[in-house]
Amino acid sequence: MTREVRFLDEAVAELHDAAAWYQERSEGLGLVFLSVVDAAIDSISRWPRSGALAEGVSDDLEVRRSTIARFPYYIAYLAADDDLVVLAIAHERRQPTYWIERAER
C-alpha cells in the first residue's frame, strides 16, 4: 500500500534550496537532484519502515531517515498510520539534528 506523503513547509523550502544550489553549480543537476528525491519519496511511501529510526526523537514517534542516492542528503520523515510527513530534506554534514523539534509539533 502506498501512503500519502505530506511535506512540512520547511522541508519544501529545503528541497527547493538544495535543488537551486545544485542547478547553479551545473546545468541540469538540480533536476537530477529532484528526480532522485522523488524516487526516494516513492520508495518510502511504499515501504515506510525501510528507513533507519532517527536518533534523538521521542520514542513514541516513528521518525525515520532515508538517504538520497548520489547526494549527501537524507529525508527525515514521520511514519504515521495512514500517511508520511516529510520533516526535512537535510544535508548529512550540517547540523544533523536541527529538524528534530519539527517532529514534536
C-alpha positions as CSV (number, residue, x, y, z in Angstrom):
1,M,0.0,0.0,0.0
2,T,1.3,3.4,-1.0
3,R,0.9,6.1,1.7
4,E,0.0,9.7,1.1
5,V,3.1,11.9,1.6
6,R,2.8,15.4,3.0
7,F,5.7,17.9,3.3
8,L,6.2,20.5,6.0
9,D,6.7,23.9,4.6
10,E,10.3,23.9,5.9
11,A,11.0,20.7,4.1
12,V,9.7,22.1,0.8
13,A,12.0,25.1,1.2
14,E,15.0,22.9,1.9
15,L,14.2,20.8,-1.2
16,H,14.0,23.9,-3.4
17,D,17.1,25.5,-1.9
18,A,19.2,22.3,-2.4
19,A,17.9,21.9,-6.0
20,A,18.7,25.5,-6.8
21,W,22.2,25.2,-5.3
22,Y,22.9,22.2,-7.5
23,Q,21.4,23.8,-10.6
24,E,23.7,26.8,-10.1
25,R,26.7,24.5,-10.0
26,S,25.9,22.5,-13.1
27,E,23.0,22.9,-15.6
28,G,20.5,20.1,-15.1
29,L,22.0,18.9,-11.8
30,G,19.1,20.5,-9.8
31,L,16.6,18.5,-11.9
32,V,18.6,15.3,-11.2
33,F,18.5,16.0,-7.5
34,L,14.7,16.5,-7.6
35,S,14.3,13.3,-9.6
36,V,16.4,11.3,-7.1
37,V,14.4,12.8,-4.2
38,D,11.2,11.9,-6.0
39,A,12.4,8.3,-6.3
40,A,13.3,8.1,-2.6
41,I,9.9,9.5,-1.7
42,D,8.2,6.9,-3.8
43,S,10.2,4.2,-2.2
44,I,9.4,5.3,1.4
45,S,5.7,5.8,0.6
46,R,5.7,2.1,-0.4
47,W,7.9,0.8,2.4
48,P,7.7,3.4,5.2
49,R,9.6,1.3,7.7
50,S,12.6,0.9,5.4
51,G,14.4,4.0,6.7
52,A,16.5,3.8,9.8
53,L,15.0,5.1,13.0
54,A,16.2,8.6,13.8
55,E,18.1,9.2,17.0
56,G,17.2,11.9,19.4
57,V,13.5,11.8,18.8
58,S,10.9,10.8,21.3
59,D,10.4,7.0,21.4
60,D,6.6,7.4,20.9
61,L,7.2,8.9,17.4
62,E,8.2,6.8,14.5
63,V,10.7,9.2,12.8
64,R,12.9,7.7,10.2
65,R,15.7,8.7,7.9
66,S,16.2,7.6,4.3
67,T,19.3,8.5,2.4
68,I,19.1,10.2,-1.0
69,A,21.2,8.4,-3.6
70,R,24.1,10.2,-5.2
71,F,23.8,13.3,-2.9
72,P,24.8,13.9,0.7
73,Y,21.2,14.4,1.8
74,Y,18.6,12.4,3.6
75,I,14.9,12.6,4.1
76,A,13.6,12.8,7.7
77,Y,10.0,11.6,7.9
78,L,7.4,10.7,10.4
79,A,5.6,7.4,9.6
80,A,2.0,7.9,10.8
81,D,-0.8,5.4,10.4
82,D,-2.1,6.5,7.1
83,D,0.5,8.9,5.7
84,L,4.0,10.1,5.9
85,V,5.1,13.6,6.9
86,V,8.4,14.7,5.4
87,L,10.0,16.8,8.2
88,A,13.3,17.7,6.5
89,I,15.4,17.4,3.4
90,A,18.7,17.5,5.4
91,H,22.3,17.7,4.5
92,E,24.2,14.8,6.1
93,R,27.0,17.0,7.4
94,R,25.2,20.2,8.5
95,Q,23.7,20.3,12.0
96,P,22.2,16.8,11.6
97,T,19.5,17.2,14.3
98,Y,18.3,20.7,13.6
99,W,14.9,19.4,12.4
100,I,14.0,17.2,15.4
101,E,11.7,19.8,17.0
102,R,9.5,19.6,13.9
103,A,8.6,16.0,14.7
104,E,7.1,17.0,18.0
105,R,4.7,19.7,16.7
